[in-house]
Amino acid sequence: MNSRCVMVLGTTSGAGKSWLATALCRWYARRGLKVAPFKAQNMSNNARVVAGGEIGSAQYFQALAARAEPDVRMNPLLLKPEADTRSQVVLLGRVDSALADTPWRARSERVWPTIAQSLDALRAENDVVVIEGAGSPAEINLMASDIVNLRVARHADARCLLVTDIDRGGAFAHLFGTWSLLPPEDRARLAGFVLNRFRGDAALLAPAPQELERMTGVPTVATLPMWWAHGLPEEDGLYEGGEPAAAGPAADAARTVAVVAYPRISNLDEFQPLRRLPGVRLRWARTPAQLQGADTIILPGSKATSADLGWLRAQGLDAAIAAHAGAGGAVLGICGGLQMLGEALVDPHGIDGNAAGLGLLPLVTVFEPDKTLRRCHSRFADGLPGPWSALSGVPVAGYEIHHGQTAPHPSLVAAGDVPRQVLPAGLGWSNAAGNVMGCYVHGLFEDDRVLRALFGAGVPTLDSVFEGLADYVDRYFAPGVLAGLIQPVKT
């Protein structure tokens, strides 16, 4: 294998590994190199349908940044949390129930051959593989069963960057502590430290980077300024936590879109375009008060639909949503949100749990053992009424990830309560008034045709976002560092 592997490690989760790996994918790809991303194990409920099944959204976007076709080898193991102590296990794109029942440490040895084979195949097919680690490589309680950080770095003979979030404070201690806990042979793989999300005058950091290099032998190769609006969807977490409330397009918003943020929300990255639309304010809602004044309420996807529906009721959000819909306000349910809007959730196989729905659409959902995973291209029906009328006849492309199969409720249909089909083949319905709509298509707001129909504006393309990321690292990394990472090591 002649490919070179560059690995992005972090001192913590959320340090900036995913976006930095994405930037590196585009930086190397636009130099004419064939590039692929890789992350051995990802834990996230943000997933995308690709060739062979599903992978974490971060690796999907990294593949697009690398100008590569996303496939399951780029993220061979995906853990999708269903509760605090339980996750669905996806191996090479498909659910593996036996692995989910296997103890954590025993699972590692069972999946390692698949991980190694996937990485080796990507190395054989590409000039550069950009690898993302997970959490921290210095978790000494996990080193013996590690399959995502140091073991991968050794197998790939990777040169590594260690990134830390300096905005949190304690960055130099995080870097030194991580370095000190690594075995000597793994320290030798560290080619540079990266300070991420810095605010202020970088000259004031001295002499800390120089002292850190004196103690470790590792140079600080980049200080990356805080950048709120880079445009890349977050891998996990909600879009808040310090960003100025009036920043960007939301400052003069004429329309507010509230997304209900239940505990097991999934695929929340698909709402990133709403955050960037002029005249639109995106609000995450966990209380009825946070739904007040919203023009549109969205019930997003969920990895535990019945449990999240119970949480929604416990917060009193069900009554607030019903009141909004009753007043003619726009409501949209996507995937799990669609299922919640119906009359009932039926679970004969123990997949998700039985529950009464919100009763805003005359539908019933039955959970099936087999998961639907597919990309879809469809078109909204002509003549849609109500707040969603602008979508009439609009084409849409997206993807489906769901266990539930939804259909009109037979008893309600017999009584004359018939849902309006807004998308064919069971992809979407609305109520008779047209203000409450549900669909199985993820990625609605990533489709420029939908954005322009609903809001009269679009957002910068993903490709322009990737170009901006590559420009950013090109500007702030020390000259020659990124090119040097893929040069043969002198002996």
C-alpha angles and dihedrals in degrees: 000000000000097000121114120226123213116190129199113208126180137211089224141358109281094028092125105269097136099051092042091052089049091051091049091050090059094039092058095037094056089057089068096261124136104241136185132181125226137188116171096206130011127184109204143117089217105095138157133209111244138158105311100013133303137335136178114288092238092063090044091058091042089055091052089048089052090050088240132132107255115239138168095259089071090068107017096173122044123177115199110194114229096171137355091277103026135065137178108242118221116190118189090345099311134093112258109195093182091059091050088060093047118099113257099248094043089049092061095064091045094054099037096085090055091048093049093046091050092050093046091051092052091047090052093052101042143054094221132020115197108206126198121206126209130240106324129333090217099068095127092191089062102038094095091058098032115145101156110047126024097011090054092046091053094045091050095039084229129183108225140214118200113210127194134184105241091184089072092058128238093067097147091048089050092051095045093043092050092048092048093053094052120095111254094251090055094047087059089064093062107104096174151347120241124204108207131195097016119175119195140020110340090207088071091066091075132140093020098078091047092048091048091052090048090054098042108020089234118120125220099241101181142021107196116200121228108277116185100174105046089129100227113130114249114254093223139350130049126290098261139069105117106345110133109260093226097046120125128346094342092071092084098023117167094184130044122206114194118200116198106235105206120177097261097039112160136198091015089152089078089075094061092101091059088059090059101042116113112244095016127108117200113208128184111218128204098152135045089247090062090058092055113113094011116143092200131024119202126196102201131200121295135201089209106032099175093045093047089048088055090050091049090055093046089057093050091243092128092067092045092051092047091050091050091049092045090056090054096260120154116261125180127187119194120198103309087021090056089051091051092053092060131082101258146005112215120194114183093162102047094250103132112343138263119275144156112252129226091264096227094122126038094238138119126206125207117194114226128196093237117075120225109230118172146122114243140202116193144145132233117244120261121255100027112177130216130019093339095054091109088071093063109133093354116145117230136190125197143116141269128225114167146122095203124089113204130201139158113288105254096215094048092047090051088053091053100261099126121171118231113241107231097170125028129245096033094301099124148002140178137196120261093265090052097226096106113061134169131186142170094224114111116198099044093140092046089064110090091208091060093045093051093045094051102032106017092236142074136210132236113287121258089245091059088049091054091048090052091051092051091048089051097055090042089057099046106034116090111264115275096010099109094044090046092057091070098042119103112270112250114235 
